[in-house]
Amino acid sequence: MFRISLRLVSDDGDPAEVTAATGMAAGTATRAGEPSVRTGRPHKFSSWSVPLGPGPRVERPEEAFDALVSWGLPLARRFRDVCADKGWEASLVVVQEFRTPDEPLEKGISLSRELVEWLATAGAAVDVDQYIYY
């Protein structure tokens, strides 16, 4: 299973800047200094993220990767510009959960040429977190 999102972080940026620049609403957003709804402590940085794919979890990452590529390179450029102009950093966040040792769908993450082009155009990094539960 995978959870995949596009995430932007900033030391003190306003998530509304990202929404305004891209025309996309965040799935989740936090602002540095504002209290966390979970802990009540102030957030140490700002974040803006949107989940990718048909649901919160996908069987294979290609579903989510294809969704991101479908946004097109003009939107990737808008993400690049807001990062450069407003001090945000973008990354594709891939969280992979291994639950069954013999499950072939849990093996491997492959980035297509189109995805790499989109990420490069946006100036986005790739962060992969993997958790093993068996």
CORRA-V239248 format. One record per helix or strand of 3 or more residues. SS is the DSSP state (H for helix, E for strand). FROM is the first residue (numbers start at 1). LEN is the number of residues. Records with the same first field share a line. If there is no record, write none. Layout:
SS->FROM-LEN  FROM-LEN
This chain:
E->2-9  28-3  46-6  89-10  125-8
H->15-8  61-9  73-14  104-3  113-10
